[in-house]
Every structure is written in C-alpha cells, then in structure tokens.
Amino acid sequence: MSTKEAERISSAQQTLDILFEMSQLLNTQLDKETLATCVGMIENGVNPEALAAVIQELRRESVALTAQSAATSPAEK
C-alpha cells in the first residue's frame, strides 16, 4: 500500500470517527457500521433527507412489530 493510499484511508477513518462522535452527541442511535453505510450511500448520490426518512420509518416499523410480537406472545403460551 502506498503512503498516499494509507493517508487517504487514515483520513477517511478520522472523518468517520468524528461523524460517529457527532452522531452519538445527537443521539441518532446509529452504530459505526450503519453510519459508514449511510455516508457511503450519500456519497453515491442518495438524498440525505430521503435516507433519514427511510431510517425513521424502519425504526417505527421495528417498534410496531416488537409491540405486536409482545402482545401476541403471552396468548400463544
């Protein structure tokens, strides 16, 4: 690996670390891997607002499914 490539990777990692710290301060509940995926998607042209809306909708669906599962689990026993 060339020095230039190593510097680019180091810079990208530092940037991701800073973004992750900001994410934690803003209580986004995104782990580092998910944040990196989102950044990559945005860099490839995904609309950030649309991505945020999708993440929010997925979280709502997850909560609803968890609540539904909890409501039906006792009846099945």
All heavy atoms as a GROMACS GRO file, in nm:
protein
  576
    1MET      N    1   0.086  -0.118   0.000
    1MET     CA    2   0.000   0.000   0.000
    1MET      C    3   0.090   0.124   0.000
    1MET      O    4   0.184   0.133   0.078
    1MET     CB    5  -0.090  -0.003   0.124
    1MET     CG    6  -0.180   0.116   0.136
    1MET     SD    7  -0.285   0.123   0.284
    1MET     CE    8  -0.344  -0.040   0.308
    2SER      N    9   0.059   0.216  -0.087
    2SER     CA   10   0.140   0.338  -0.096
    2SER      C   11   0.111   0.430   0.022
    2SER      O   12   0.008   0.419   0.090
    2SER     CB   13   0.109   0.411  -0.227
    2SER     OG   14  -0.021   0.467  -0.224
    3THR      N   15   0.201   0.521   0.045
    3THR     CA   16   0.186   0.618   0.154
    3THR      C   17   0.062   0.704   0.131
    3THR      O   18  -0.012   0.733   0.225
    3THR     CB   19   0.311   0.707   0.164
    3THR    OG1   20   0.425   0.624   0.183
    3THR    CG2   21   0.300   0.804   0.279
    4LYS      N   22   0.041   0.741   0.006
    4LYS     CA   23  -0.074   0.825  -0.027
    4LYS      C   24  -0.206   0.753   0.002
    4LYS      O   25  -0.299   0.810   0.058
    4LYS     CB   26  -0.068   0.866  -0.175
    4LYS     CG   27  -0.160   0.976  -0.212
    4LYS     CD   28  -0.130   1.024  -0.353
    4LYS     CE   29  -0.196   1.158  -0.375
    4LYS     NZ   30  -0.158   1.217  -0.502
    5GLU      N   31  -0.210   0.624  -0.032
    5GLU     CA   32  -0.331   0.544  -0.006
    5GLU      C   33  -0.352   0.527   0.145
    5GLU      O   34  -0.464   0.536   0.194
    5GLU     CB   35  -0.317   0.408  -0.073
    5GLU     CG   36  -0.437   0.318  -0.054
    5GLU     CD   37  -0.562   0.364  -0.128
    5GLU    OE1   38  -0.553   0.451  -0.215
    5GLU    OE2   39  -0.670   0.312  -0.096
    6ALA      N   40  -0.245   0.505   0.219
    6ALA     CA   41  -0.254   0.491   0.364
    6ALA      C   42  -0.304   0.621   0.428
    6ALA      O   43  -0.385   0.618   0.521
    6ALA     CB   44  -0.118   0.453   0.422
    7GLU      N   45  -0.257   0.734   0.378
    7GLU     CA   46  -0.302   0.863   0.429
    7GLU      C   47  -0.450   0.885   0.400
    7GLU      O   48  -0.524   0.937   0.483
    7GLU     CB   49  -0.220   0.976   0.369
    7GLU     CG   50  -0.078   0.984   0.422
    7GLU     CD   51   0.005   1.091   0.352
    7GLU    OE1   52  -0.049   1.166   0.267
    7GLU    OE2   53   0.126   1.097   0.382
    8ARG      N   54  -0.493   0.844   0.280
    8ARG     CA   55  -0.634   0.859   0.243
    8ARG      C   56  -0.723   0.773   0.334
    8ARG      O   57  -0.825   0.819   0.383
    8ARG     CB   58  -0.654   0.818   0.096
    8ARG     CG   59  -0.794   0.847   0.045
    8ARG     CD   60  -0.816   0.790  -0.094
    8ARG     NE   61  -0.823   0.645  -0.096
    8ARG     CZ   62  -0.928   0.575  -0.055
    8ARG    NH1   63  -1.035   0.634  -0.007
    8ARG    NH2   64  -0.927   0.443  -0.061
    9ILE      N   65  -0.680   0.651   0.360
    9ILE     CA   66  -0.756   0.562   0.448
    9ILE      C   67  -0.760   0.617   0.590
    9ILE      O   68  -0.865   0.617   0.656
    9ILE     CB   69  -0.698   0.420   0.444
    9ILE    CG1   70  -0.725   0.358   0.306
    9ILE    CG2   71  -0.756   0.333   0.555
    9ILE    CD1   72  -0.654   0.227   0.281
   10SER      N   73  -0.646   0.667   0.638
   10SER     CA   74  -0.640   0.725   0.772
   10SER      C   75  -0.731   0.847   0.783
   10SER      O   76  -0.803   0.863   0.883
   10SER     CB   77  -0.496   0.764   0.805
   10SER     OG   78  -0.489   0.827   0.930
   11SER      N   79  -0.731   0.930   0.681
   11SER     CA   80  -0.816   1.049   0.680
   11SER      C   81  -0.964   1.010   0.680
   11SER      O   82  -1.045   1.069   0.752
   11SER     CB   83  -0.784   1.134   0.558
   11SER     OG   84  -0.871   1.245   0.550
   12ALA      N   85  -0.999   0.909   0.600
   12ALA     CA   86  -1.138   0.862   0.596
   12ALA      C   87  -1.180   0.807   0.731
   12ALA      O   88  -1.292   0.831   0.777
   12ALA     CB   89  -1.155   0.757   0.487
   13GLN      N   90  -1.091   0.733   0.797
   13GLN     CA   91  -1.121   0.677   0.930
   13GLN      C   92  -1.140   0.788   1.033
   13GLN      O   93  -1.232   0.783   1.115
   13GLN     CB   94  -1.010   0.581   0.975
   13GLN     CG   95  -1.041   0.511   1.104
   13GLN     CD   96  -1.166   0.425   1.098
   13GLN    OE1   97  -1.184   0.348   1.004
   13GLN    NE2   98  -1.254   0.438   1.195
   14GLN      N   99  -1.056   0.890   1.028
   14GLN     CA  100  -1.069   1.003   1.120
   14GLN      C  101  -1.201   1.075   1.097
   14GLN      O  102  -1.269   1.113   1.192
   14GLN     CB  103  -0.952   1.100   1.104
   14GLN     CG  104  -0.822   1.048   1.158
   14GLN     CD  105  -0.707   1.143   1.129
   14GLN    OE1  106  -0.716   1.233   1.047
   14GLN    NE2  107  -0.595   1.122   1.199
   15THR      N  108  -1.237   1.092   0.971
   15THR     CA  109  -1.363   1.157   0.938
   15THR      C  110  -1.481   1.076   0.992
   15THR      O  111  -1.574   1.131   1.052
   15THR     CB  112  -1.377   1.176   0.786
   15THR    OG1  113  -1.268   1.257   0.740
   15THR    CG2  114  -1.509   1.241   0.749
   16LEU      N  115  -1.476   0.945   0.973
   16LEU     CA  116  -1.583   0.859   1.023
   16LEU      C  117  -1.589   0.865   1.176
   16LEU      O  118  -1.698   0.869   1.233
   16LEU     CB  119  -1.564   0.716   0.976
   16LEU     CG  120  -1.673   0.617   1.019
   16LEU    CD1  121  -1.810   0.661   0.968
   16LEU    CD2  122  -1.641   0.478   0.972
   17ASP      N  123  -1.474   0.868   1.241
   17ASP     CA  124  -1.472   0.878   1.388
   17ASP      C  125  -1.539   1.007   1.435
   17ASP      O  126  -1.617   1.005   1.531
   17ASP     CB  127  -1.328   0.871   1.440
   17ASP     CG  128  -1.266   0.733   1.426
   17ASP    OD1  129  -1.341   0.634   1.407
   17ASP    OD2  130  -1.142   0.724   1.432
   18ILE      N  131  -1.510   1.116   1.367
   18ILE     CA  132  -1.570   1.245   1.403
   18ILE      C  133  -1.721   1.242   1.378
   18ILE      O  134  -1.800   1.286   1.462
   18ILE     CB  135  -1.503   1.361   1.325
   18ILE    CG1  136  -1.359   1.380   1.374
   18ILE    CG2  137  -1.583   1.490   1.338
   18ILE    CD1  138  -1.275   1.470   1.287
   19LEU      N  139  -1.761   1.188   1.263
   19LEU     CA  140  -1.904   1.177   1.234
   19LEU      C  141  -1.975   1.090   1.336
   19LEU      O  142  -2.088   1.118   1.377
   19LEU     CB  143  -1.926   1.121   1.093
   19LEU     CG  144  -1.898   1.216   0.978
   19LEU    CD1  145  -1.905   1.142   0.845
   19LEU    CD2  146  -1.995   1.333   0.980
   20PHE      N  147  -1.908   0.981   1.380
   20PHE     CA  148  -1.968   0.894   1.479
   20PHE      C  149  -1.984   0.966   1.614
   20PHE      O  150  -2.088   0.953   1.680
   20PHE     CB  151  -1.884   0.767   1.498
   20PHE     CG  152  -1.943   0.671   1.596
   20PHE    CD1  153  -2.062   0.605   1.567
   20PHE    CD2  154  -1.881   0.647   1.717
   20PHE    CE1  155  -2.118   0.517   1.659
   20PHE    CE2  156  -1.936   0.559   1.808
   20PHE     CZ  157  -2.055   0.493   1.779
   21GLU      N  158  -1.884   1.045   1.652
   21GLU     CA  159  -1.895   1.123   1.776
   21GLU      C  160  -2.011   1.222   1.768
   21GLU      O  161  -2.088   1.237   1.864
   21GLU     CB  162  -1.764   1.197   1.805
   21GLU     CG  163  -1.652   1.107   1.849
   21GLU     CD  164  -1.522   1.182   1.873
   21GLU    OE1  165  -1.527   1.301   1.909
   21GLU    OE2  166  -1.415   1.120   1.855
   22MET      N  167  -2.025   1.287   1.653
   22MET     CA  168  -2.137   1.380   1.634
   22MET      C  169  -2.270   1.304   1.639
   22MET      O  170  -2.366   1.351   1.700
   22MET     CB  171  -2.123   1.452   1.500
   22MET     CG  172  -2.007   1.550   1.496
   22MET     SD  173  -1.975   1.618   1.332
   22MET     CE  174  -2.127   1.701   1.297
   23SER      N  175  -2.272   1.188   1.579
   23SER     CA  176  -2.391   1.105   1.579
   23SER      C  177  -2.431   1.067   1.722
   23SER      O  178  -2.549   1.068   1.756
   23SER     CB  179  -2.364   0.979   1.495
   23SER     OG  180  -2.466   0.885   1.507
   24GLN      N  181  -2.331   1.034   1.803
   24GLN     CA  182  -2.357   1.000   1.943
   24GLN      C  183  -2.412   1.121   2.019
   24GLN      O  184  -2.507   1.108   2.097
   24GLN     CB  185  -2.230   0.948   2.010
   24GLN     CG  186  -2.178   0.818   1.954
   24GLN     CD  187  -2.274   0.705   1.979
   24GLN    OE1  188  -2.348   0.665   1.889
   24GLN    NE2  189  -2.276   0.654   2.097
   25LEU      N  190  -2.353   1.238   1.996
   25LEU     CA  191  -2.400   1.359   2.062
   25LEU      C  192  -2.543   1.394   2.024
   25LEU      O  193  -2.620   1.445   2.105
   25LEU     CB  194  -2.307   1.478   2.029
   25LEU     CG  195  -2.168   1.472   2.091
   25LEU    CD1  196  -2.081   1.582   2.032
   25LEU    CD2  197  -2.175   1.484   2.243
   26LEU      N  198  -2.578   1.365   1.900
   26LEU     CA  199  -2.714   1.392   1.851
   26LEU      C  200  -2.810   1.278   1.880
   26LEU      O  201  -2.927   1.285   1.845
   26LEU     CB  202  -2.710   1.420   1.700
   26LEU     CG  203  -2.635   1.546   1.660
   26LEU    CD1  204  -2.616   1.551   1.509
   26LEU    CD2  205  -2.708   1.670   1.709
   27ASN      N  206  -2.760   1.173   1.945
   27ASN     CA  207  -2.840   1.058   1.986
   27ASN      C  208  -2.916   0.997   1.867
   27ASN      O  209  -3.036   0.972   1.874
   27ASN     CB  210  -2.938   1.097   2.098
   27ASN     CG  211  -2.994   0.977   2.168
   27ASN    OD1  212  -2.933   0.870   2.170
   27ASN    ND2  213  -3.113   0.992   2.224
   28THR      N  214  -2.843   0.972   1.758
   28THR     CA  215  -2.906   0.914   1.639
   28THR      C  216  -2.928   0.764   1.652
   28THR      O  217  -3.002   0.707   1.574
   28THR     CB  218  -2.818   0.938   1.514
   28THR    OG1  219  -2.694   0.869   1.530
   28THR    CG2  220  -2.796   1.085   1.488
   29GLN      N  221  -2.861   0.701   1.746
   29GLN     CA  222  -2.869   0.557   1.768
   29GLN      C  223  -2.820   0.477   1.648
   29GLN      O  224  -2.866   0.366   1.623
   29GLN     CB  225  -3.012   0.516   1.807
   29GLN     CG  226  -3.060   0.583   1.933
   29GLN     CD  227  -3.205   0.556   1.962
   29GLN    OE1  228  -3.278   0.506   1.877
   29GLN    NE2  229  -3.249   0.589   2.081
   30LEU      N  230  -2.726   0.535   1.573
   30LEU     CA  231  -2.664   0.465   1.462
   30LEU      C  232  -2.529   0.411   1.508
   30LEU      O  233  -2.451   0.484   1.568
   30LEU     CB  234  -2.642   0.557   1.343
   30LEU     CG  235  -2.765   0.615   1.275
   30LEU    CD1  236  -2.724   0.716   1.168
   30LEU    CD2  237  -2.850   0.505   1.214
   31ASP      N  238  -2.503   0.282   1.480
   31ASP     CA  239  -2.371   0.230   1.511
   31ASP      C  240  -2.274   0.273   1.401
   31ASP      O  241  -2.316   0.328   1.298
   31ASP     CB  242  -2.373   0.079   1.528
   31ASP     CG  243  -2.422   0.005   1.404
   31ASP    OD1  244  -2.380   0.040   1.292
   31ASP    OD2  245  -2.502  -0.088   1.419
   32LYS      N  246  -2.147   0.250   1.423
   32LYS     CA  247  -2.045   0.299   1.330
   32LYS      C  248  -2.061   0.237   1.190
   32LYS      O  249  -2.045   0.304   1.089
   32LYS     CB  250  -1.906   0.270   1.385
   32LYS     CG  251  -1.803   0.370   1.346
   32LYS     CD  252  -1.674   0.343   1.421
   32LYS     CE  253  -1.603   0.472   1.447
   32LYS     NZ  254  -1.479   0.455   1.520
   33GLU      N  255  -2.093   0.110   1.186
   33GLU     CA  256  -2.110   0.042   1.057
   33GLU      C  257  -2.228   0.099   0.979
   33GLU      O  258  -2.218   0.125   0.859
   33GLU     CB  259  -2.128  -0.108   1.078
   33GLU     CG  260  -2.138  -0.186   0.951
   33GLU     CD  261  -2.154  -0.335   0.974
   33GLU    OE1  262  -2.136  -0.382   1.088
   33GLU    OE2  263  -2.187  -0.405   0.877
   34THR      N  264  -2.339   0.121   1.047
   34THR     CA  265  -2.457   0.177   0.981
   34THR      C  266  -2.429   0.320   0.935
   34THR      O  267  -2.467   0.359   0.825
   34THR     CB  268  -2.578   0.175   1.077
   34THR    OG1  269  -2.600   0.040   1.120
   34THR    CG2  270  -2.703   0.227   1.010
   35LEU      N  271  -2.361   0.396   1.020
   35LEU     CA  272  -2.325   0.533   0.983
   35LEU      C  273  -2.236   0.534   0.858
   35LEU      O  274  -2.258   0.613   0.766
   35LEU     CB  275  -2.255   0.603   1.099
   35LEU     CG  276  -2.216   0.749   1.078
   35LEU    CD1  277  -2.341   0.834   1.052
   35LEU    CD2  278  -2.141   0.801   1.198
   36ALA      N  279  -2.138   0.444   0.854
   36ALA     CA  280  -2.050   0.436   0.738
   36ALA      C  281  -2.129   0.400   0.612
   36ALA      O  282  -2.104   0.455   0.504
   36ALA     CB  283  -1.940   0.333   0.763
   37THR      N  284  -2.225   0.310   0.626
   37THR     CA  285  -2.310   0.273   0.512
   37THR      C  286  -2.391   0.394   0.464
   37THR      O  287  -2.400   0.419   0.344
   37THR     CB  288  -2.404   0.158   0.550
   37THR    OG1  289  -2.326   0.045   0.590
   37THR    CG2  290  -2.494   0.119   0.435
   38CYS      N  291  -2.447   0.467   0.558
   38CYS     CA  292  -2.525   0.587   0.522
   38CYS      C  293  -2.438   0.691   0.453
   38CYS      O  294  -2.480   0.749   0.352
   38CYS     CB  295  -2.590   0.647   0.646
   38CYS     SG  296  -2.722   0.547   0.717
   39VAL      N  297  -2.318   0.713   0.504
   39VAL     CA  298  -2.227   0.810   0.443
   39VAL      C  299  -2.193   0.766   0.301
   39VAL      O  300  -2.195   0.846   0.207
   39VAL     CB  301  -2.098   0.828   0.528
   39VAL    CG1  302  -1.991   0.906   0.451
   39VAL    CG2  303  -2.131   0.897   0.659
   40GLY      N  304  -2.165   0.636   0.284
   40GLY     CA  305  -2.136   0.585   0.151
   40GLY      C  306  -2.252   0.604   0.056
   40GLY      O  307  -2.232   0.640  -0.061
   41MET      N  308  -2.373   0.581   0.104
   41MET     CA  309  -2.491   0.598   0.019
   41MET      C  310  -2.506   0.745  -0.022
   41MET      O  311  -2.536   0.775  -0.138
   41MET     CB  312  -2.616   0.549   0.092
   41MET     CG  313  -2.618   0.399   0.110
   41MET     SD  314  -2.754   0.342   0.212
   41MET     CE  315  -2.893   0.372   0.104
   42ILE      N  316  -2.484   0.835   0.073
   42ILE     CA  317  -2.495   0.978   0.043
   42ILE      C  318  -2.387   1.020  -0.056
   42ILE      O  319  -2.413   1.096  -0.150
   42ILE     CB  320  -2.490   1.060   0.173
   42ILE    CG1  321  -2.617   1.035   0.255
   42ILE    CG2  322  -2.473   1.210   0.143
   42ILE    CD1  323  -2.610   1.085   0.398
   43GLU      N  324  -2.265   0.967  -0.038
   43GLU     CA  325  -2.157   0.998  -0.132
   43GLU      C  326  -2.189   0.948  -0.273
   43GLU      O  327  -2.141   1.002  -0.371
   43GLU     CB  328  -2.026   0.937  -0.084
   43GLU     CG  329  -1.966   1.009   0.034
   43GLU     CD  330  -1.841   0.942   0.088
   43GLU    OE1  331  -1.817   0.822   0.057
   43GLU    OE2  332  -1.767   1.008   0.163
   44ASN      N  333  -2.272   0.844  -0.283
   44ASN     CA  334  -2.310   0.789  -0.413
   44ASN      C  335  -2.438   0.850  -0.468
   44ASN      O  336  -2.495   0.798  -0.564
   44ASN     CB  337  -2.322   0.637  -0.404
   44ASN     CG  338  -2.187   0.570  -0.398
   44ASN    OD1  339  -2.098   0.606  -0.473
   44ASN    ND2  340  -2.173   0.475  -0.308
   45GLY      N  341  -2.487   0.956  -0.404
   45GLY     CA  342  -2.598   1.031  -0.461
   45GLY      C  343  -2.734   1.015  -0.396
   45GLY      O  344  -2.831   1.073  -0.442
   46VAL      N  345  -2.744   0.934  -0.291
   46VAL     CA  346  -2.873   0.919  -0.223
   46VAL      C  347  -2.908   1.050  -0.152
   46VAL      O  348  -2.822   1.114  -0.091
   46VAL     CB  349  -2.868   0.802  -0.121
   46VAL    CG1  350  -2.992   0.797  -0.035
   46VAL    CG2  351  -2.848   0.670  -0.195
   47ASN      N  352  -3.032   1.088  -0.162
   47ASN     CA  353  -3.080   1.209  -0.096
   47ASN      C  354  -3.076   1.188   0.056
   47ASN      O  355  -3.142   1.097   0.108
   47ASN     CB  356  -3.222   1.239  -0.142
   47ASN     CG  357  -3.280   1.363  -0.081
   47ASN    OD1  358  -3.267   1.387   0.037
   47ASN    ND2  359  -3.346   1.442  -0.163
   48PRO      N  360  -3.002   1.273   0.130
   48PRO     CA  361  -2.989   1.255   0.276
   48PRO      C  362  -3.124   1.261   0.349
   48PRO      O  363  -3.147   1.186   0.444
   48PRO     CB  364  -2.898   1.369   0.320
   48PRO     CG  365  -2.828   1.414   0.198
   48PRO     CD  366  -2.919   1.383   0.082
   49GLU      N  367  -3.211   1.349   0.305
   49GLU     CA  368  -3.342   1.361   0.372
   49GLU      C  369  -3.426   1.236   0.348
   49GLU      O  370  -3.495   1.188   0.438
   49GLU     CB  371  -3.414   1.486   0.324
   49GLU     CG  372  -3.348   1.614   0.372
   49GLU     CD  373  -3.415   1.739   0.320
   49GLU    OE1  374  -3.520   1.730   0.255
   49GLU    OE2  375  -3.361   1.848   0.347
   50ALA      N  376  -3.420   1.182   0.227
   50ALA     CA  377  -3.493   1.060   0.197
   50ALA      C  378  -3.436   0.943   0.278
   50ALA      O  379  -3.511   0.861   0.331
   50ALA     CB  380  -3.487   1.029   0.048
   51LEU      N  381  -3.304   0.937   0.290
   51LEU     CA  382  -3.241   0.832   0.370
   51LEU      C  383  -3.282   0.841   0.516
   51LEU      O  384  -3.316   0.741   0.578
   51LEU     CB  385  -3.089   0.841   0.356
   51LEU     CG  386  -3.007   0.736   0.430
   51LEU    CD1  387  -3.046   0.596   0.390
   51LEU    CD2  388  -2.858   0.761   0.407
   52ALA      N  389  -3.285   0.963   0.569
   52ALA     CA  390  -3.328   0.982   0.708
   52ALA      C  391  -3.473   0.938   0.726
   52ALA      O  392  -3.508   0.874   0.825
   52ALA     CB  393  -3.311   1.129   0.748
   53ALA      N  394  -3.558   0.970   0.629
   53ALA     CA  395  -3.699   0.930   0.636
   53ALA      C  396  -3.713   0.778   0.634
   53ALA      O  397  -3.794   0.721   0.709
   53ALA     CB  398  -3.778   0.992   0.521
   54VAL      N  399  -3.633   0.711   0.553
   54VAL     CA  400  -3.638   0.564   0.547
   54VAL      C  401  -3.594   0.505   0.680
   54VAL      O  402  -3.657   0.412   0.732
   54VAL     CB  403  -3.550   0.511   0.431
   54VAL    CG1  404  -3.530   0.361   0.441
   54VAL    CG2  405  -3.612   0.548   0.297
   55ILE      N  406  -3.488   0.558   0.738
   55ILE     CA  407  -3.439   0.508   0.867
   55ILE      C  408  -3.546   0.527   0.974
   55ILE      O  409  -3.573   0.437   1.054
   55ILE     CB  410  -3.307   0.577   0.906
   55ILE    CG1  411  -3.195   0.532   0.812
   55ILE    CG2  412  -3.271   0.549   1.052
   55ILE    CD1  413  -3.066   0.609   0.825
   56GLN      N  414  -3.609   0.643   0.976
   56GLN     CA  415  -3.715   0.668   1.074
   56GLN      C  416  -3.831   0.572   1.055
   56GLN      O  417  -3.887   0.519   1.152
   56GLN     CB  418  -3.764   0.812   1.065
   56GLN     CG  419  -3.663   0.912   1.117
   56GLN     CD  420  -3.707   1.055   1.096
   56GLN    OE1  421  -3.787   1.085   1.008
   56GLN    NE2  422  -3.653   1.145   1.177
   57GLU      N  423  -3.869   0.547   0.931
   57GLU     CA  424  -3.980   0.455   0.904
   57GLU      C  425  -3.944   0.313   0.944
   57GLU      O  426  -4.027   0.242   1.003
   57GLU     CB  427  -4.018   0.459   0.755
   57GLU     CG  428  -4.135   0.371   0.720
   57GLU     CD  429  -4.265   0.406   0.791
   57GLU    OE1  430  -4.283   0.524   0.829
   57GLU    OE2  431  -4.349   0.315   0.809
   58LEU      N  432  -3.822   0.271   0.918
   58LEU     CA  433  -3.779   0.137   0.959
   58LEU      C  434  -3.782   0.124   1.111
   58LEU      O  435  -3.820   0.019   1.164
   58LEU     CB  436  -3.639   0.107   0.906
   58LEU     CG  437  -3.629   0.081   0.756
   58LEU    CD1  438  -3.483   0.075   0.713
   58LEU    CD2  439  -3.703  -0.046   0.718
   59ARG      N  440  -3.744   0.228   1.181
   59ARG     CA  441  -3.748   0.224   1.327
   59ARG      C  442  -3.892   0.215   1.378
   59ARG      O  443  -3.921   0.140   1.470
   59ARG     CB  444  -3.679   0.347   1.386
   59ARG     CG  445  -3.529   0.338   1.375
   59ARG     CD  446  -3.461   0.454   1.439
   59ARG     NE  447  -3.316   0.432   1.435
   59ARG     CZ  448  -3.229   0.528   1.450
   59ARG    NH1  449  -3.269   0.652   1.472
   59ARG    NH2  450  -3.099   0.502   1.445
   60ARG      N  451  -3.983   0.292   1.315
   60ARG     CA  452  -4.124   0.285   1.354
   60ARG      C  453  -4.180   0.145   1.332
   60ARG      O  454  -4.251   0.090   1.416
   60ARG     CB  455  -4.207   0.387   1.277
   60ARG     CG  456  -4.201   0.528   1.332
   60ARG     CD  457  -4.306   0.618   1.269
   60ARG     NE  458  -4.278   0.648   1.130
   60ARG     CZ  459  -4.201   0.748   1.088
   60ARG    NH1  460  -4.145   0.828   1.174
   60ARG    NH2  461  -4.180   0.768   0.960
   61GLU      N  462  -4.147   0.086   1.217
   61GLU     CA  463  -4.193  -0.049   1.185
   61GLU      C  464  -4.137  -0.150   1.284
   61GLU      O  465  -4.207  -0.241   1.327
   61GLU     CB  466  -4.154  -0.087   1.042
   61GLU     CG  467  -4.231  -0.014   0.937
   61GLU     CD  468  -4.379  -0.052   0.935
   61GLU    OE1  469  -4.412  -0.171   0.958
   61GLU    OE2  470  -4.461   0.038   0.913
   62SER      N  471  -4.011  -0.133   1.321
   62SER     CA  472  -3.949  -0.223   1.417
   62SER      C  473  -4.019  -0.217   1.552
   62SER      O  474  -4.046  -0.320   1.614
   62SER     CB  475  -3.801  -0.189   1.432
   62SER     OG  476  -3.741  -0.270   1.529
   63VAL      N  477  -4.048  -0.096   1.597
   63VAL     CA  478  -4.119  -0.078   1.724
   63VAL      C  479  -4.258  -0.141   1.716
   63VAL      O  480  -4.301  -0.212   1.808
   63VAL     CB  481  -4.129   0.072   1.762
   63VAL    CG1  482  -4.226   0.094   1.876
   63VAL    CG2  483  -3.991   0.125   1.797
   64ALA      N  484  -4.328  -0.120   1.606
   64ALA     CA  485  -4.462  -0.176   1.589
   64ALA      C  486  -4.458  -0.328   1.587
   64ALA      O  487  -4.543  -0.394   1.651
   64ALA     CB  488  -4.526  -0.123   1.461
   65LEU      N  489  -4.362  -0.386   1.518
   65LEU     CA  490  -4.351  -0.532   1.514
   65LEU      C  491  -4.315  -0.589   1.650
   65LEU      O  492  -4.367  -0.694   1.689
   65LEU     CB  493  -4.247  -0.574   1.410
   65LEU     CG  494  -4.288  -0.558   1.264
   65LEU    CD1  495  -4.170  -0.585   1.172
   65LEU    CD2  496  -4.405  -0.649   1.231
   66THR      N  497  -4.227  -0.520   1.721
   66THR     CA  498  -4.190  -0.565   1.855
   66THR      C  499  -4.310  -0.561   1.948
   66THR      O  500  -4.334  -0.655   2.024
   66THR     CB  501  -4.076  -0.479   1.911
   66THR    OG1  502  -3.964  -0.487   1.822
   66THR    CG2  503  -4.034  -0.524   2.050
   67ALA      N  504  -4.388  -0.452   1.940
   67ALA     CA  505  -4.508  -0.440   2.023
   67ALA      C  506  -4.610  -0.547   1.987
   67ALA      O  507  -4.672  -0.607   2.074
   67ALA     CB  508  -4.568  -0.301   2.008
   68GLN      N  509  -4.626  -0.571   1.859
   68GLN     CA  510  -4.721  -0.672   1.813
   68GLN      C  511  -4.678  -0.811   1.860
   68GLN      O  512  -4.759  -0.890   1.906
   68GLN     CB  513  -4.730  -0.670   1.661
   68GLN     CG  514  -4.828  -0.769   1.604
   68GLN     CD  515  -4.832  -0.766   1.452
   68GLN    OE1  516  -4.749  -0.700   1.389
   68GLN    NE2  517  -4.926  -0.836   1.394
   69SER      N  518  -4.549  -0.839   1.851
   69SER     CA  519  -4.496  -0.967   1.894
   69SER      C  520  -4.514  -0.986   2.045
   69SER      O  521  -4.550  -1.093   2.092
   69SER     CB  522  -4.348  -0.976   1.858
   69SER     OG  523  -4.293  -1.096   1.906
   70ALA      N  524  -4.490  -0.880   2.121
   70ALA     CA  525  -4.506  -0.887   2.266
   70ALA      C  526  -4.652  -0.907   2.304
   70ALA      O  527  -4.682  -0.976   2.401
   70ALA     CB  528  -4.450  -0.760   2.331
   71ALA      N  529  -4.742  -0.847   2.227
   71ALA     CA  530  -4.884  -0.859   2.257
   71ALA      C  531  -4.938  -0.999   2.226
   71ALA      O  532  -5.027  -1.048   2.295
   71ALA     CB  533  -4.963  -0.755   2.177
   72THR      N  534  -4.883  -1.065   2.126
   72THR     CA  535  -4.933  -1.197   2.089
   72THR      C  536  -4.859  -1.310   2.158
   72THR      O  537  -4.912  -1.420   2.169
   72THR     CB  538  -4.922  -1.219   1.935
   72THR    OG1  539  -4.787  -1.205   1.895
   72THR    CG2  540  -5.010  -1.122   1.861
   73SER      N  541  -4.739  -1.288   2.207
   73SER     CA  542  -4.662  -1.392   2.271
   73SER      C  543  -4.729  -1.453   2.394
   73SER      O  544  -4.736  -1.576   2.404
   73SER     CB  545  -4.523  -1.342   2.308
   73SER     OG  546  -4.448  -1.320   2.192
   74PRO      N  547  -4.780  -1.377   2.489
   74PRO     CA  548  -4.844  -1.439   2.606
   74PRO      C  549  -4.966  -1.525   2.570
   74PRO      O  550  -4.991  -1.626   2.632
   74PRO     CB  551  -4.885  -1.321   2.693
   74PRO     CG  552  -4.796  -1.209   2.650
   74PRO     CD  553  -4.770  -1.234   2.504
   75ALA      N  554  -5.039  -1.487   2.468
   75ALA     CA  555  -5.159  -1.562   2.429
   75ALA      C  556  -5.122  -1.697   2.370
   75ALA      O  557  -5.200  -1.791   2.377
   75ALA     CB  558  -5.240  -1.481   2.329
   76GLU      N  559  -5.005  -1.708   2.312
   76GLU     CA  560  -4.962  -1.832   2.248
   76GLU      C  561  -4.915  -1.933   2.349
   76GLU      O  562  -4.908  -2.052   2.319
   76GLU     CB  563  -4.851  -1.803   2.146
   76GLU     CG  564  -4.898  -1.722   2.028
   76GLU     CD  565  -4.784  -1.689   1.934
   76GLU    OE1  566  -4.667  -1.716   1.967
   76GLU    OE2  567  -4.812  -1.634   1.827
   77LYS      N  568  -4.881  -1.892   2.467
   77LYS     CA  569  -4.827  -1.985   2.569
   77LYS      C  570  -4.933  -2.066   2.636
   77LYS      O  571  -5.042  -2.053   2.647
   77LYS     CB  572  -4.749  -1.907   2.674
   77LYS     CG  573  -4.621  -1.851   2.617
   77LYS     CD  574  -4.543  -1.784   2.725
   77LYS     CE  575  -4.414  -1.729   2.668
   77LYS     NZ  576  -4.336  -1.661   2.764
   0.00000   0.00000   0.00000
